[in-house]
Every structure is written in structure tokens, then in C-alpha cells.
């Protein structure tokens, strides 16, 4: 059952004390049908989401994946974004023009060819994209990251 949409129930037969209940009977029936549809649509796709006792949505009713087009801005009051699992960055090529549009100091991208043809992270320092070289495999003795070179890409 989906959320009732486009259902406008007229009130003309119930607006005044002189209104006739007999004339309002069909409108009242339509109201009951729409209300029952609303109740039946609880926590269903295209229905109405019901808050739990804490005033939040239960996780069982939230999608496992969320896809949004455009930018997503996260502004936690703590100034900390805590990612509890894996942060998966899109793979980009150095020549990809999308990394050059309005970068801001602190921007991070994953380049498949940014470190002399090898994969690396790149951080924008306010004027240039800087390479963060991927070194020793995680778990190996002496694992480290180092920042040693600059990408030759100008911001437009």
C-alpha cells in the first residue's frame, strides 16, 4: 500500500453548523479510505516512515545504500567526521579535468597514475596538488607514507 497522494477531500459539506451530515457521508467515507491507506503504508516503500520511541527511524527501515547526485556536505557540531568502516575514494587519472575544478586546500583524491604512473593519494595544498606516495604494504615492517613530489596540474 502506498501513501495516498492526490486525494483532496472536500470540506464544503462540513464547514458550517447547518451542513447536512447526509451530504457529508461520501466525503467522510473518502476520508476513512485515505486514512486507512495512510496507516497501511507505514514503513513501506513509497509509504510513510514511522519514528520509534526514541524519535528516530529504526535502521531496519533505512536503505543499505544511499545514492545522491551532487555534493554532500557534512557539518557535524563536533567538527569531526567519524568513518567507522572503509572510505572508498573514486579512482581518477591525473589528466582527469574534474579534479582541477575549484579545488580547496585539504582536498584529497586517489590517482591511479599520479606518482610517475603509479597509484597515490594526492592532497591539494591551496596552490598545487601534492603526491602522497604509497610505500610499503600495510602490515609489513617499516610501513610508511611520504610526500615527496608535486603533480604538474594547474587549477582552472
C-alpha positions as CSV (number, residue, x, y, z in Angstrom):
1,X,0.0,0.0,0.0
2,X,1.4,3.4,-0.9
3,X,1.0,6.8,0.7
4,X,-2.3,8.3,-0.5
5,X,-1.5,11.2,-2.9
6,X,-3.7,13.4,-4.9
7,X,-6.6,12.8,-2.5
8,X,-8.3,16.0,-1.8
9,X,-11.4,15.5,0.3
10,X,-13.9,18.4,0.0
11,X,-15.0,20.2,3.2
12,X,-17.9,22.1,1.8
13,X,-20.4,19.7,3.4
14,X,-19.0,20.1,6.9
15,X,-18.0,23.7,7.1
16,X,-21.0,25.1,8.9
17,X,-23.3,24.1,11.7
18,X,-26.1,24.0,9.1
19,X,-24.2,21.4,6.9
20,X,-26.1,18.2,6.4
21,X,-24.4,15.0,7.6
22,X,-26.2,13.1,4.8
23,X,-24.4,15.3,2.2
24,X,-21.0,14.7,4.0
25,X,-21.4,11.0,4.1
26,X,-19.4,10.4,0.9
27,X,-16.7,12.8,2.0
28,X,-16.4,11.1,5.3
29,X,-16.1,7.7,3.6
30,X,-13.3,9.1,1.3
31,X,-11.5,10.4,4.4
32,X,-11.7,7.0,6.1
33,X,-10.4,5.2,3.0
34,X,-7.5,7.7,2.7
35,X,-6.7,7.4,6.4
36,X,-6.6,3.6,6.1
37,X,-4.3,3.8,3.2
38,X,-2.0,6.1,5.2
39,X,-1.9,3.6,8.1
40,X,-1.3,0.7,5.8
41,X,1.6,2.5,4.2
42,X,3.7,2.6,7.4
43,X,7.3,1.7,6.8
44,X,6.7,0.5,3.3
45,X,8.3,1.7,0.1
46,X,6.5,4.9,-1.1
47,X,4.8,5.0,2.3
48,X,5.2,6.9,5.5
49,X,8.2,6.4,7.8
50,X,7.3,5.9,11.4
51,X,9.6,7.1,14.2
52,X,10.4,4.7,17.0
53,X,10.1,5.5,20.8
54,X,13.4,7.5,20.6
55,X,12.1,9.8,17.9
56,X,14.3,8.3,15.2
57,X,13.9,5.9,12.3
58,X,14.8,2.3,13.0
59,X,17.8,1.2,11.0
60,X,15.8,-1.7,9.5
61,X,13.8,0.9,7.5
62,X,16.8,2.7,6.2
63,X,18.3,1.7,2.8
64,X,21.6,-0.2,2.9
65,X,22.9,2.1,0.2
66,X,22.2,5.7,-0.4
67,X,23.0,7.4,-3.7
68,X,22.7,11.2,-4.0
69,X,23.5,13.2,-7.1
70,X,25.5,16.4,-6.5
71,X,27.6,17.4,-3.5
72,X,27.0,16.1,0.0
73,X,28.0,18.4,2.9
74,X,28.5,17.0,6.3
75,X,28.7,19.6,9.1
76,X,28.9,17.8,12.5
77,X,28.8,20.1,15.5
78,X,31.9,18.3,16.9
79,X,33.9,19.3,13.7
80,X,34.8,15.6,13.4
81,X,33.5,13.2,10.7
82,X,34.0,9.7,12.1
83,X,34.0,7.0,9.4
84,X,33.7,3.6,11.1
85,X,34.4,1.5,8.2
86,X,36.2,2.0,4.8
87,X,36.4,5.3,3.0
88,X,36.3,4.3,-0.7
89,X,37.6,7.1,-2.9
90,X,36.9,7.2,-6.6
91,X,39.8,6.2,-8.8
92,X,40.9,9.1,-11.1
93,X,43.6,9.7,-13.7
94,X,45.9,12.7,-13.3
95,X,44.6,14.0,-16.6
96,X,41.0,13.9,-15.4
97,X,39.8,17.6,-15.6
98,X,37.3,17.1,-12.8
99,X,40.0,17.2,-10.2
100,X,41.0,20.6,-11.4
101,X,37.7,22.5,-10.9
102,X,37.8,24.7,-7.9
103,X,40.0,22.7,-5.6
104,X,40.2,23.8,-1.9
105,X,43.2,23.3,0.3
106,X,42.9,19.9,2.1
107,X,41.0,18.2,-0.8
108,X,42.2,14.6,-1.2
109,X,41.9,12.3,-4.3
110,X,43.1,8.9,-5.3
111,X,45.1,8.9,-8.5
112,X,45.8,5.7,-10.4
113,X,48.8,7.2,-12.1
114,X,49.8,10.3,-10.1
115,X,53.1,9.1,-8.8
116,X,55.1,8.7,-12.0
117,X,52.5,6.3,-13.4
118,X,51.9,4.6,-10.0
119,X,48.8,4.9,-7.7
120,X,48.9,7.5,-5.0
121,X,46.9,9.8,-2.9
122,X,47.0,13.5,-3.7
123,X,46.3,16.4,-1.4
124,X,45.7,20.0,-2.6
125,X,47.7,22.5,-0.6
126,X,46.0,25.6,-1.8
127,X,48.2,26.1,-4.9
128,X,49.2,22.6,-6.1
129,X,48.2,19.0,-5.9
130,X,50.8,17.2,-3.8
131,X,51.6,13.4,-4.1
132,X,51.4,11.2,-1.0
133,X,53.4,8.2,-2.2
134,X,52.1,4.8,-1.3
135,X,55.0,2.9,0.1
136,X,55.4,-0.4,1.9
137,X,52.4,-2.8,2.1
138,X,50.3,-2.4,5.3
139,X,51.4,-5.0,7.8
140,X,54.9,-5.1,6.5
141,X,57.8,-4.0,8.7
142,X,58.6,-0.3,8.2
143,X,55.3,0.7,6.6
144,X,55.2,4.4,5.9
145,X,53.7,7.2,3.8
146,X,55.8,10.0,2.4
147,X,55.0,13.2,0.5
148,X,57.8,13.8,-2.0
149,X,56.6,15.3,-5.3
150,X,54.2,17.7,-6.9
151,X,51.7,17.0,-9.7
152,X,52.1,19.2,-12.7
153,X,48.4,20.2,-12.9
154,X,47.2,23.7,-12.7
155,X,43.8,24.6,-11.2
156,X,41.5,26.4,-13.6
